């Protein structure tokens, strides 16, 4: 029986059947593409800066985010670049520490939703039958409600707190990944290299892990990028409504919620955290658009010319 080629080693196939086992994998000039797309490049730089500031918040932030030793509602100045809030806390420090929570929630929730959703989509698309019906009926039921409403309901059931918020948002977003993966699997499982793998006796698990999943990663990556921005907005909205983390934890949504009462007297309380959310989401969307175009064959050919 002919063996499939190890793509990493680059060994040539011995016959036609073995050659068909090689799933087509596109190599894309990531850095070259990002360099041409200035919006995506700027978005990537902004996200890297925010991620570094969030990770090293204890070194970057000028003050403790919960220190109330300063003047109340002080406007932006040399001592406090973004001013202080109604409790005398430095707003810049709270926004920097809030980036740690918001970005962490966005990445962790999307990672959880992607793992569960991709697994559901793989099973539904590859095996079909009652497994497909069971999974897709659940996905259809979830699609009957907006994602944010599902997240609000789950937080109300599980209770507030960072862990519960992460689980609630992840459960609300997993249906997007399941649908995208199922659609890709339905297309890939009919390809010739998958049929050739079955003909030479490759197991279903081997086909899924070696041929189907690697060739379905492109739309999943794009979906994950877009979902991170939605997850950040969902966390900010839950915190704004008082359904997010504890009041002592600085997040962008919670800072906006605290600013509602003083927005007419202290404009900086709402403007700066709102700008932080807007810039982050916009940068992620720029990067997501670039990834979508990068995985598109026509756009890729335009870049190659």
Buried (B, 14 or more C-beta within 10 A) or exposed (E): EBEBBEEEEEEEBEEEBBBBBBBEEEEBEEEEBBEEBEBBBBBBEBBEEBBEBBBEBEEBBEBBBBBEEBEEBBEBEEEBBBBBBBEBBBBBBBBBBBBBBBBBBBBBBBBBBBEBBBBBBBBBBBBBEEBBEEBBEBBEEBBEEEBBEBBBBBBEEBEBBBEBBBBBBBBBBBBBBBBBBBBBBBEBBEBEBBEBBBEBEBEEEBBBEBBBBBBBBBBBBBBBBBBBBBBBBBBBBBBBEEBBBEEEBBBBBBBBBBBEEBEEEBBBBBBBBBEBBEBBBBBBBBBBBBBBBBBEEEBBEEBEE
